[in-house]
Amino acid sequence: MTETSGDDTGSALEGEGPGAGSMAATSRGAGAPRDPTPPLGTPALRTERAPASTADDRRAAAADPAPSGRSPQARHRPRHRIGRHSRRRRAVALLGLAAVLVGVGGLAWWVRRVVEGVPDRSTAVVVVPPGGSLTSMVASLARAGVVGSGTLFHLWLLTQHGGVIQPGAYRLRRDEGFAAAVRALEAGPNLDRLVVPPGFTVAEIAARYGALGFSRVAFLRAATEVRAPLEPPDVHTLEGLLAPGTYQLVPGEPAQRAVEGMVARFDEEARAAGIGSGPAPAGLDPYQVVVVASLIEREARLAADRPKVARVVYNRLADHMRLQVDATVLYAEHRSAGPLTRADLETPSPYNTYVHAGLPPTPICSPSVASLVAALHPAPGDWLYYVVVSRDGAEAFSATYAGQQANIALAERRGLG
């Protein structure tokens, strides 16, 4: 489009030729020939020449090259286009910052969730092998789903001052928090715990071992193959030489290893009690002291009565009396409790101390440390008899048969006969 200046407009109004007049007429919209004398009553048209453009006008025209007929919006359109690009860049930057903040916040949320955990009702079994590394343990926990991130848990552990984690089998909740998982591990294995109460026989221990899903037969076989330090050469059973207590069984572990652990613990406890470190009462050898301790374990119900029962056993041995211990008859009949009949008391078993004098050939159960100590340190006294006379298990002791009969009558009056 050609730009028209004020000078050109003046020339058109006063120029020569019909072309100029036509343009003037068209531009002004008059539609009549140019006549210097207007009709009567018609206002005169002012046709003065427009003043020449000044230097300021030319500078303004150069600054705004758009024709005067264009709208302000058209003149400013390039500026709007530049502003739109600027806002777009700002928007992109803001979106990037928002993405970073969301990412950081999401990461922080994830880390917190993994560390604190959201434990569900499902559980997993994790086995910590003896001598295993921290890395292998963490990997096992992560594979089982106990912790949400093995790497994060490993780093978290390095900043903690935890206790010792024992080898064994653990039943843990999945998605457990780090702190809760460590507490469960430091508390010790909680799966496949074999609890051996004092007074249990090898057969009873094997049955409980089998109830946990292990081989009872393998345990009984190992109990004849593993040797104990206190076991005499002519004895081939570990009866009485397996320490009571709680044992953690590891899935897949052979029965021999479990038996060896019980033997090792018993040997340690026996030495701590003083067995084998000096002379024993009645000139007994260490193994015979264990036999006496097993009788005490099954006969004494209260701790205070253990040294007294030991004294009765030693007094009877010294007087060459049959021990007549009911627990030996029950052991011969593979029972742990129940009434004894006259026929029972006549059972021809070498363990029946009503029939045979002296000690039974082996212990009849696994004695506690308290019974071992009592066997080494019997209470002073001349007692030869005892009987339970109270519902709490307290026993009455006497040095004569008549005194024993009186105590039996007392027990019967109390409904204990």
C-alpha positions in Angstrom: 0.0 0.0 0.0 1.3 3.4 -0.9 1.4 5.9 1.9 -0.4 9.3 1.1 1.1 12.4 2.8 -0.7 15.7 3.5 1.1 17.4 0.5 -0.4 14.9 -1.9 -3.9 15.6 -0.7 -3.5 19.3 -1.3 -2.2 18.8 -4.8 -5.1 16.6 -5.6 -7.5 19.3 -4.6 -5.8 22.0 -6.6 -4.2 19.9 -9.4 -4.9 20.1 -13.1 -6.7 17.6 -15.2 -9.8 15.6 -14.7 -8.0 12.8 -13.1 -6.9 14.8 -10.2 -10.4 16.3 -9.8 -11.9 12.8 -9.9 -9.6 11.5 -7.2 -10.4 14.6 -5.1 -14.0 14.1 -5.6 -13.9 10.4 -4.8 -11.8 10.9 -1.7 -14.0 13.6 -0.3 -17.2 12.0 -1.4 -18.6 15.2 -3.0 -19.6 13.6 -6.3 -19.7 17.0 -8.1 -17.2 19.0 -10.4 -14.9 21.3 -8.7 -16.4 24.9 -8.7 -14.7 27.8 -7.0 -18.1 29.5 -6.5 -20.3 27.4 -4.3 -24.0 27.5 -4.8 -26.0 30.0 -2.8 -26.6 28.9 0.7 -23.8 26.3 0.6 -21.0 26.6 3.0 -17.6 27.2 1.4 -15.3 24.3 1.5 -11.9 25.2 2.9 -9.3 23.9 0.5 -6.1 25.4 1.9 -2.9 23.3 1.3 -1.9 21.3 4.2 1.3 22.6 5.9 4.5 20.9 4.9 5.6 18.2 7.2 8.2 19.1 9.7 11.3 17.2 10.8 9.4 16.0 13.9 6.6 14.7 11.7 9.1 12.8 9.5 10.8 11.3 12.5 7.4 10.2 13.8 6.5 8.7 10.5 9.8 6.9 10.4 9.1 5.6 13.9 5.6 4.4 13.0 5.7 3.3 9.3 2.1 2.0 9.5 -0.4 4.0 7.5 -2.7 6.3 9.4 -5.6 4.1 8.4 -4.4 1.0 10.3 -5.9 0.4 13.7 -3.8 0.7 16.9 -4.2 -3.1 17.4 -2.5 -3.6 14.0 0.3 -1.2 14.8 1.0 -3.0 18.1 0.6 -6.6 16.8 4.4 -7.2 16.6 4.8 -6.2 20.2 2.0 -8.6 21.2 3.8 -11.4 19.3 7.0 -10.8 21.3 5.1 -10.7 24.6 3.5 -14.1 23.8 6.9 -15.7 23.3 8.1 -14.2 26.6 5.1 -15.5 28.5 5.6 -18.9 26.9 9.2 -19.1 28.1 8.1 -18.0 31.6 5.4 -20.7 31.6 7.9 -23.4 30.5 10.2 -22.3 33.3 7.5 -22.4 35.8 6.3 -25.8 34.7 9.9 -27.1 34.9 10.2 -25.7 38.4 6.9 -27.3 39.4 8.0 -30.6 37.9 11.2 -30.4 40.0 9.3 -29.6 43.1 6.8 -32.4 42.5 9.7 -34.8 41.8 11.5 -33.8 45.0 8.2 -34.0 47.0 7.4 -37.4 45.5 10.8 -38.7 46.2 10.6 -37.5 49.8 7.1 -39.1 50.2 8.4 -42.4 48.8 11.4 -42.4 51.0 9.3 -41.7 54.1 6.8 -44.4 53.1 9.5 -47.0 52.6 11.3 -46.1 55.9 8.1 -46.0 58.0 6.4 -48.8 56.1 2.7 -49.7 55.8 2.7 -53.3 57.2 -0.1 -55.5 55.9 -1.4 -58.7 57.3 0.7 -61.0 55.1 3.9 -62.3 56.4 7.1 -63.7 55.0 9.8 -66.1 56.3 13.3 -64.9 56.2 16.3 -67.1 57.1 19.4 -65.5 58.4 22.2 -68.1 58.0 25.0 -68.4 60.5 28.0 -66.3 59.3 25.9 -64.5 56.7 26.8 -60.9 55.6 24.7 -57.8 56.2 24.4 -57.5 52.4 22.9 -61.0 52.0 20.5 -60.4 54.9 19.3 -57.1 53.4 18.8 -58.8 50.0 16.7 -61.5 51.7 14.5 -59.0 53.4 14.0 -57.1 50.2 13.2 -60.2 48.2 10.7 -61.2 50.8 9.0 -57.8 50.6 9.8 -57.1 54.3 11.4 -53.8 53.3 10.5 -51.7 50.3 14.0 -51.0 49.2 17.1 -53.0 50.0 19.5 -50.2 49.0 17.7 -47.7 51.1 17.5 -50.1 54.1 21.2 -50.9 53.8 22.1 -47.2 53.9 19.7 -46.7 56.8 21.3 -49.5 58.7 24.7 -48.0 58.4 23.5 -44.9 60.3 22.0 -46.9 63.1 23.6 -48.5 66.2 21.6 -51.7 66.3 22.2 -54.9 68.3 23.3 -58.3 67.2 21.1 -60.2 64.8 21.0 -63.9 65.5 20.9 -66.5 62.8 17.7 -68.4 62.4 14.3 -68.2 60.8 12.1 -65.1 61.2 8.4 -64.6 60.4 8.1 -60.9 59.6 5.3 -58.7 58.2 5.7 -57.6 54.6 6.3 -53.9 53.9 7.5 -53.5 57.5 9.1 -50.2 58.5 12.8 -50.1 58.9 12.8 -49.5 62.6 10.2 -52.2 63.2 12.1 -54.7 61.1 15.3 -54.1 63.0 13.5 -54.5 66.3 12.0 -57.8 65.2 15.4 -59.0 64.0 17.2 -57.9 67.2 14.6 -59.7 69.3 15.8 -63.0 67.9 14.4 -65.7 65.6 10.7 -66.2 66.1 10.0 -69.2 63.9 10.7 -72.9 64.5 11.7 -72.4 68.1 12.2 -75.6 69.9 11.3 -75.2 73.5 12.8 -78.0 75.7 11.4 -77.8 79.3 13.5 -79.3 82.1 12.5 -82.9 82.7 11.9 -83.7 79.0 13.2 -87.0 77.7 15.0 -87.5 74.4 11.8 -89.1 73.0 9.7 -86.1 74.1 12.3 -83.7 72.6 12.2 -85.6 69.4 8.4 -85.5 69.3 8.4 -81.7 69.7 11.1 -81.4 67.1 9.0 -83.4 64.7 5.9 -81.3 65.5 7.8 -78.3 64.0 8.0 -80.0 60.6 11.4 -81.6 61.1 12.2 -85.3 61.1 11.6 -87.0 64.5 13.4 -90.1 63.3 16.5 -88.2 62.2 16.6 -86.6 65.6 16.4 -89.9 67.4 19.1 -91.3 65.2 21.4 -88.3 65.8 20.8 -88.7 69.6 22.5 -92.1 69.3 25.3 -91.0 67.0 26.4 -87.7 68.6 28.7 -88.2 71.6 28.7 -85.9 74.7 31.7 -85.1 76.8 30.1 -86.7 79.9 28.8 -89.7 78.1 30.5 -93.0 79.3 32.0 -95.2 76.5 29.5 -98.0 77.2 26.5 -95.6 77.0 24.9 -94.9 73.6 22.2 -92.4 74.4 22.1 -88.7 75.1 19.4 -89.1 77.7 19.9 -86.4 80.3 22.7 -84.8 78.3 20.6 -82.4 76.2 20.2 -79.1 77.9 16.7 -77.7 78.4 16.0 -74.3 76.9 14.9 -72.6 73.7 16.6 -73.5 70.4 16.2 -71.8 67.1 15.9 -74.3 64.3 17.0 -73.2 60.8 14.9 -74.7 57.9 17.0 -77.3 56.1 19.5 -77.7 59.0 20.2 -81.4 59.7 19.0 -82.9 63.0 22.6 -83.7 63.9 23.4 -80.0 64.2 20.5 -79.4 66.5 21.5 -82.2 68.7 25.1 -81.0 68.8 23.9 -77.6 69.9 21.9 -79.1 72.8 24.9 -81.2 73.9 27.2 -78.2 73.8 24.9 -76.1 75.9 24.5 -78.9 78.4 28.2 -79.4 78.7 28.7 -75.7 79.3 26.0 -75.5 82.0 27.3 -78.7 83.7 30.8 -77.2 83.9 29.4 -73.9 85.2 27.5 -75.9 87.9 30.8 -77.5 89.0 30.3 -81.0 87.6 33.6 -82.6 87.0 35.6 -79.9 88.8 35.9 -81.7 92.1 34.8 -84.7 94.2 31.0 -85.4 94.1 28.8 -86.7 97.0 28.9 -90.4 97.7 32.0 -90.8 95.4 29.9 -90.5 92.3 31.4 -89.8 88.9 30.2 -86.8 86.9 27.8 -88.9 84.8 26.2 -90.4 87.9 25.7 -86.9 89.3 23.7 -86.1 86.2 21.7 -89.3 86.9 20.9 -88.0 90.4 20.1 -84.6 89.0 17.5 -86.2 86.6 15.8 -87.9 89.6 15.7 -84.6 91.5 14.2 -82.9 88.4 11.3 -85.3 88.2 10.7 -85.7 91.9 11.0 -82.2 93.4 8.3 -79.7 92.5 9.6 -76.7 94.4 13.1 -75.3 94.2 13.5 -75.4 98.0 12.9 -79.2 98.0 15.6 -80.0 95.5 18.5 -80.2 97.9 16.4 -82.3 100.3 15.4 -84.8 97.6 19.1 -85.0 96.8 19.9 -85.8 100.4 17.3 -88.6 100.5 18.9 -90.2 97.4 22.4 -90.1 98.9 21.2 -91.3 102.3 19.4 -94.3 100.7 22.5 -95.1 98.6 24.6 -95.0 101.7 22.2 -97.3 103.6 22.0 -99.7 100.6 18.3 -99.1 100.3 16.4 -99.2 97.1 15.7 -95.7 95.9 12.0 -96.5 95.2 11.6 -93.4 93.0 8.3 -93.4 91.2 9.7 -91.4 88.3 12.0 -94.2 87.4 9.0 -96.6 87.0 7.2 -94.1 84.8 10.3 -93.7 82.7 10.5 -97.5 82.3 6.9 -97.5 81.1 7.5 -94.5 78.7 5.2 -92.3 80.7 5.7 -88.9 82.3 2.9 -88.9 84.8 0.0 -90.9 86.2 -0.8 -93.3 89.0 1.3 -96.4 89.7 -0.2 -99.8 90.5 1.4 -102.7 92.2 2.0 -104.3 88.8 3.8 -101.1 87.7 6.0 -101.2 90.7 7.0 -104.8 89.7 8.0 -103.9 86.2 11.3 -105.8 85.5 13.0 -102.8 83.9 16.5 -101.9 84.9 15.1 -98.4 85.5 12.6 -99.7 88.1 14.3 -98.6 91.3 11.6 -100.5 93.3 13.1 -103.7 91.9 16.8 -102.8 91.4 19.1 -101.2 93.9 21.3 -98.3 93.1 21.0 -95.7 90.4 19.2 -96.3 87.1 21.7 -97.0 84.2 21.2 -93.5 82.6 19.5 -90.3 83.5 15.7 -90.3 83.1 15.4 -86.8 81.7 17.2 -83.6 81.0 17.8 -81.9 84.3 17.9 -78.1 84.9 20.9 -76.2 86.2 19.1 -76.0 89.6 18.9 -79.8 89.8 22.6 -80.1 88.8 23.6 -77.8 91.6 21.3 -79.6 94.1 22.9 -82.9 93.1 26.3 -81.5 93.9 25.2 -79.7 97.1 22.5 -81.8 98.9 21.0 -80.3 102.1 22.1 -81.7 105.4 19.7 -84.1 107.0 18.8 -87.7 107.8 15.7 -88.0 105.7 14.9 -91.2 103.9 11.4 -90.5 102.8 9.3 -87.7 101.3 5.8 -87.3 99.9 3.8 -84.3 98.5 1.5 -82.9 101.1 0.4 -79.6 99.5 -1.3 -78.6 96.3 1.5 -76.3 95.4 3.9 -79.3 95.3 5.6 -78.9 98.7 6.9 -82.1 100.2 7.2 -83.4 103.7 10.4 -85.3 104.6 10.9 -87.8 107.3 13.7 -90.1 108.6 11.5 -93.0 109.6 8.9 -95.1 108.0 6.4 -94.2 110.7 6.9 -90.5 109.9 6.4 -91.3 106.2 3.1 -93.0 107.0 1.9 -90.0 109.0 2.8 -87.7 106.1 0.9 -89.9 103.6 -2.1 -89.8 105.9 -1.9 -85.9 105.9 -1.7 -85.9 102.1 -4.8 -88.1 101.9 -6.7 -85.8 104.2 -5.9 -83.0 101.9 -7.1 -84.9 98.9 -3.7 -85.6 97.5 -3.5 -89.3 98.0 
